[in-house]
Each structure stands twice: as C-alpha cells, then as structure tokens.
Amino acid sequence: MAVPKSKTSKQRKAKRRSSVWRLDAPNLSVCPKCGALRRAHTVCKACGTYNGRDVLKLEEGKKKKK
C-alpha cells in the first residue's frame, strides 16, 4: 500500500481543491419579446412570457423596461 512520505500542508491541499469548488455563472439568453436577459428555460421576469405565451400576469406599474 502506498503511504505518503510527509504530511500535505493546508496550503497545498487548498491549491489543489480551489478550482473544484468554483461555480460557473448561469448562461443568459435574450427574451424574444422584450429583449431583457433571462436564464434559459425559465419565465422572463421582465415581461412574464415563456415560449411565446403570457405565463405571469404583471401589473403595468411593475413591468420592467429595458
């Protein structure tokens, strides 16, 4: 069985693990109706549409504009 010759330091261990824990930013796409950025396969928060249909009813005062 392989046995380490010396103890792995905290710094060396952290360097090795650092890239594993990094999160990727979510991919954003442009809403075809209002042009706002939104996540793929989700309802647009600005206009409330998904797949060409109105899904959420937003009040006129609360609608976000680009």
Distance bins in CASP14 RR format, pairs under 12 A and 6 or more apart:
PFRMAT RR
TARGET T0000
AUTHOR 0000-0000-0000
RMODE 2
METHOD distances of the structure
MODEL  1
4 12 0 0 0 0 0 1 0 0 0 0 0
4 13 0 0 0 0 0 1 0 0 0 0 0
6 12 0 0 0 0 0 1 0 0 0 0 0
7 13 0 0 0 0 1 0 0 0 0 0 0
8 14 0 0 0 0 0 1 0 0 0 0 0
8 15 0 0 0 0 0 1 0 0 0 0 0
8 16 0 0 0 0 1 0 0 0 0 0 0
8 17 0 0 0 0 0 1 0 0 0 0 0
9 15 0 0 0 0 1 0 0 0 0 0 0
9 16 0 0 0 0 0 1 0 0 0 0 0
10 16 0 0 0 0 0 1 0 0 0 0 0
10 17 0 0 0 0 0 1 0 0 0 0 0
11 17 0 0 0 0 0 1 0 0 0 0 0
11 18 0 0 0 0 0 1 0 0 0 0 0
12 18 0 0 0 0 0 1 0 0 0 0 0
13 20 0 0 0 0 0 1 0 0 0 0 0
14 20 0 0 0 0 0 1 0 0 0 0 0
14 21 0 0 0 0 1 0 0 0 0 0 0
25 37 0 0 0 0 0 1 0 0 0 0 0
25 39 0 0 0 0 0 1 0 0 0 0 0
26 37 0 0 0 0 0 1 0 0 0 0 0
26 38 0 0 0 0 1 0 0 0 0 0 0
26 39 1 0 1 0 0 0 0 0 0 0 0
26 40 0 0 0 0 1 0 0 0 0 0 0
26 41 0 0 0 0 0 1 0 0 0 0 0
26 42 0 0 0 0 1 0 0 0 0 0 0
27 37 0 0 0 0 0 1 0 0 0 0 0
27 38 0 0 0 0 0 1 0 0 0 0 0
27 39 1 0 0 1 0 0 0 0 0 0 0
27 40 1 0 1 0 0 0 0 0 0 0 0
27 41 0 0 0 0 0 1 0 0 0 0 0
27 42 0 0 0 0 0 1 0 0 0 0 0
28 35 0 0 0 0 0 1 0 0 0 0 0
28 36 0 0 0 0 1 0 0 0 0 0 0
28 37 1 0 1 0 0 0 0 0 0 0 0
28 38 1 0 0 1 0 0 0 0 0 0 0
28 39 1 0 0 1 0 0 0 0 0 0 0
28 40 1 0 0 1 0 0 0 0 0 0 0
28 41 0 0 0 0 0 1 0 0 0 0 0
28 42 0 0 0 0 0 1 0 0 0 0 0
28 44 0 0 0 0 0 1 0 0 0 0 0
28 45 0 0 0 0 0 1 0 0 0 0 0
29 35 0 0 0 0 1 0 0 0 0 0 0
29 36 0 0 0 0 0 1 0 0 0 0 0
29 37 1 0 0 1 0 0 0 0 0 0 0
29 38 1 0 0 1 0 0 0 0 0 0 0
29 39 1 0 0 1 0 0 0 0 0 0 0
29 40 1 0 1 0 0 0 0 0 0 0 0
29 41 0 0 0 0 1 0 0 0 0 0 0
29 42 0 0 0 0 1 0 0 0 0 0 0
29 44 0 0 0 0 1 0 0 0 0 0 0
30 36 1 0 0 1 0 0 0 0 0 0 0
30 37 1 0 0 1 0 0 0 0 0 0 0
30 38 1 0 0 1 0 0 0 0 0 0 0
30 39 0 0 0 0 0 1 0 0 0 0 0
30 40 0 0 0 0 0 1 0 0 0 0 0
30 44 0 0 0 0 1 0 0 0 0 0 0
30 46 0 0 0 0 0 1 0 0 0 0 0
30 47 0 0 0 0 0 1 0 0 0 0 0
30 66 0 0 0 0 0 1 0 0 0 0 0
31 37 1 0 0 1 0 0 0 0 0 0 0
31 38 1 0 1 0 0 0 0 0 0 0 0
31 39 0 0 0 0 0 1 0 0 0 0 0
31 40 0 0 0 0 0 1 0 0 0 0 0
31 42 0 0 0 0 0 1 0 0 0 0 0
31 43 0 0 0 0 1 0 0 0 0 0 0
31 44 1 0 1 0 0 0 0 0 0 0 0
31 45 0 0 0 0 1 0 0 0 0 0 0
31 46 1 0 0 1 0 0 0 0 0 0 0
31 47 1 0 0 1 0 0 0 0 0 0 0
31 48 0 0 0 0 1 0 0 0 0 0 0
31 49 1 0 0 1 0 0 0 0 0 0 0
31 50 0 0 0 0 1 0 0 0 0 0 0
31 51 0 0 0 0 0 1 0 0 0 0 0
31 52 0 0 0 0 1 0 0 0 0 0 0
31 64 0 0 0 0 0 1 0 0 0 0 0
31 66 0 0 0 0 1 0 0 0 0 0 0
32 38 0 0 0 0 0 1 0 0 0 0 0
32 44 0 0 0 0 1 0 0 0 0 0 0
32 46 0 0 0 0 0 1 0 0 0 0 0
32 47 0 0 0 0 1 0 0 0 0 0 0
32 49 0 0 0 0 1 0 0 0 0 0 0
32 50 0 0 0 0 0 1 0 0 0 0 0
32 51 0 0 0 0 1 0 0 0 0 0 0
32 52 1 0 0 1 0 0 0 0 0 0 0
32 53 0 0 0 0 0 1 0 0 0 0 0
33 43 0 0 0 0 0 1 0 0 0 0 0
33 44 1 0 0 1 0 0 0 0 0 0 0
33 46 0 0 0 0 1 0 0 0 0 0 0
33 47 1 0 1 0 0 0 0 0 0 0 0
33 48 0 0 0 0 1 0 0 0 0 0 0
33 49 1 0 1 0 0 0 0 0 0 0 0
33 50 0 0 0 0 1 0 0 0 0 0 0
33 51 0 0 0 0 0 1 0 0 0 0 0
33 52 1 0 0 1 0 0 0 0 0 0 0
33 53 0 0 0 0 0 1 0 0 0 0 0
33 54 0 0 0 0 1 0 0 0 0 0 0
33 55 0 0 0 0 0 1 0 0 0 0 0
33 63 0 0 0 0 0 1 0 0 0 0 0
33 66 0 0 0 0 0 1 0 0 0 0 0
34 44 1 0 0 1 0 0 0 0 0 0 0
34 45 0 0 0 0 1 0 0 0 0 0 0
34 46 1 0 1 0 0 0 0 0 0 0 0
34 47 1 0 1 0 0 0 0 0 0 0 0
34 48 0 0 0 0 1 0 0 0 0 0 0
34 49 1 0 0 1 0 0 0 0 0 0 0
34 52 0 0 0 0 0 1 0 0 0 0 0
34 54 0 0 0 0 0 1 0 0 0 0 0
34 58 0 0 0 0 0 1 0 0 0 0 0
34 63 0 0 0 0 1 0 0 0 0 0 0
34 64 0 0 0 0 1 0 0 0 0 0 0
34 65 1 0 0 1 0 0 0 0 0 0 0
34 66 1 0 0 1 0 0 0 0 0 0 0
35 44 0 0 0 0 1 0 0 0 0 0 0
35 46 1 0 0 1 0 0 0 0 0 0 0
35 47 0 0 0 0 1 0 0 0 0 0 0
35 49 0 0 0 0 0 1 0 0 0 0 0
35 64 0 0 0 0 0 1 0 0 0 0 0
35 65 0 0 0 0 0 1 0 0 0 0 0
35 66 1 0 1 0 0 0 0 0 0 0 0
36 42 0 0 0 0 0 1 0 0 0 0 0
36 43 0 0 0 0 0 1 0 0 0 0 0
36 44 1 0 0 1 0 0 0 0 0 0 0
36 45 1 0 0 1 0 0 0 0 0 0 0
36 46 1 1 0 0 0 0 0 0 0 0 0
36 47 1 0 0 1 0 0 0 0 0 0 0
36 48 0 0 0 0 1 0 0 0 0 0 0
36 49 0 0 0 0 0 1 0 0 0 0 0
36 63 0 0 0 0 0 1 0 0 0 0 0
36 64 1 0 0 1 0 0 0 0 0 0 0
36 65 0 0 0 0 1 0 0 0 0 0 0
36 66 1 0 1 0 0 0 0 0 0 0 0
37 44 0 0 0 0 1 0 0 0 0 0 0
37 45 0 0 0 0 1 0 0 0 0 0 0
37 46 0 0 0 0 1 0 0 0 0 0 0
37 64 0 0 0 0 0 1 0 0 0 0 0
37 66 0 0 0 0 1 0 0 0 0 0 0
38 44 1 0 1 0 0 0 0 0 0 0 0
38 45 1 0 0 1 0 0 0 0 0 0 0
38 46 1 0 0 1 0 0 0 0 0 0 0
38 47 0 0 0 0 1 0 0 0 0 0 0
38 48 0 0 0 0 1 0 0 0 0 0 0
38 49 0 0 0 0 1 0 0 0 0 0 0
38 50 0 0 0 0 1 0 0 0 0 0 0
38 64 0 0 0 0 0 1 0 0 0 0 0
38 66 0 0 0 0 0 1 0 0 0 0 0
39 45 0 0 0 0 1 0 0 0 0 0 0
39 50 0 0 0 0 0 1 0 0 0 0 0
40 50 0 0 0 0 0 1 0 0 0 0 0
40 51 0 0 0 0 0 1 0 0 0 0 0
41 50 0 0 0 0 1 0 0 0 0 0 0
41 51 0 0 0 0 1 0 0 0 0 0 0
42 48 0 0 0 0 0 1 0 0 0 0 0
42 49 0 0 0 0 0 1 0 0 0 0 0
42 50 1 0 0 1 0 0 0 0 0 0 0
42 51 0 0 0 0 0 1 0 0 0 0 0
42 55 0 0 0 0 0 1 0 0 0 0 0
42 56 0 0 0 0 0 1 0 0 0 0 0
43 49 1 0 0 1 0 0 0 0 0 0 0
43 50 1 0 1 0 0 0 0 0 0 0 0
43 51 0 0 0 0 1 0 0 0 0 0 0
43 52 0 0 0 0 0 1 0 0 0 0 0
43 53 0 0 0 0 1 0 0 0 0 0 0
43 54 0 0 0 0 1 0 0 0 0 0 0
43 55 1 0 1 0 0 0 0 0 0 0 0
43 56 1 0 1 0 0 0 0 0 0 0 0
43 57 0 0 0 0 0 1 0 0 0 0 0
43 58 0 0 0 0 0 1 0 0 0 0 0
44 50 1 0 0 1 0 0 0 0 0 0 0
44 51 0 0 0 0 0 1 0 0 0 0 0
44 52 0 0 0 0 1 0 0 0 0 0 0
44 53 0 0 0 0 0 1 0 0 0 0 0
44 54 0 0 0 0 0 1 0 0 0 0 0
44 55 0 0 0 0 1 0 0 0 0 0 0
44 56 0 0 0 0 1 0 0 0 0 0 0
44 58 0 0 0 0 1 0 0 0 0 0 0
44 63 0 0 0 0 0 1 0 0 0 0 0
44 64 0 0 0 0 1 0 0 0 0 0 0
44 66 0 0 0 0 0 1 0 0 0 0 0
45 55 0 0 0 0 0 1 0 0 0 0 0
45 56 0 0 0 0 1 0 0 0 0 0 0
45 58 0 0 0 0 1 0 0 0 0 0 0
45 62 0 0 0 0 0 1 0 0 0 0 0
45 63 0 0 0 0 0 1 0 0 0 0 0
45 64 1 0 0 1 0 0 0 0 0 0 0
46 56 0 0 0 0 0 1 0 0 0 0 0
46 58 0 0 0 0 1 0 0 0 0 0 0
46 62 0 0 0 0 0 1 0 0 0 0 0
46 63 1 0 0 1 0 0 0 0 0 0 0
46 64 1 0 1 0 0 0 0 0 0 0 0
46 65 1 0 0 1 0 0 0 0 0 0 0
46 66 1 0 0 1 0 0 0 0 0 0 0
47 53 0 0 0 0 0 1 0 0 0 0 0
47 54 0 0 0 0 1 0 0 0 0 0 0
47 55 0 0 0 0 1 0 0 0 0 0 0
47 56 0 0 0 0 1 0 0 0 0 0 0
47 57 0 0 0 0 0 1 0 0 0 0 0
47 58 1 0 0 1 0 0 0 0 0 0 0
47 60 0 0 0 0 0 1 0 0 0 0 0
47 62 0 0 0 0 0 1 0 0 0 0 0
47 63 1 0 0 1 0 0 0 0 0 0 0
47 64 0 0 0 0 1 0 0 0 0 0 0
47 65 0 0 0 0 1 0 0 0 0 0 0
47 66 0 0 0 0 1 0 0 0 0 0 0
48 54 1 0 0 1 0 0 0 0 0 0 0
48 55 1 0 1 0 0 0 0 0 0 0 0
48 56 1 0 1 0 0 0 0 0 0 0 0
48 57 0 0 0 0 1 0 0 0 0 0 0
48 58 1 0 1 0 0 0 0 0 0 0 0
48 59 0 0 0 0 0 1 0 0 0 0 0
48 62 0 0 0 0 0 1 0 0 0 0 0
48 63 0 0 0 0 1 0 0 0 0 0 0
48 64 0 0 0 0 1 0 0 0 0 0 0
49 55 1 0 0 1 0 0 0 0 0 0 0
49 56 0 0 0 0 1 0 0 0 0 0 0
49 57 0 0 0 0 0 1 0 0 0 0 0
49 58 0 0 0 0 1 0 0 0 0 0 0
49 63 0 0 0 0 0 1 0 0 0 0 0
50 56 0 0 0 0 1 0 0 0 0 0 0
54 63 0 0 0 0 0 1 0 0 0 0 0
56 62 0 0 0 0 0 1 0 0 0 0 0
56 63 0 0 0 0 0 1 0 0 0 0 0
57 63 0 0 0 0 0 1 0 0 0 0 0
58 64 0 0 0 0 1 0 0 0 0 0 0
58 65 0 0 0 0 0 1 0 0 0 0 0
END
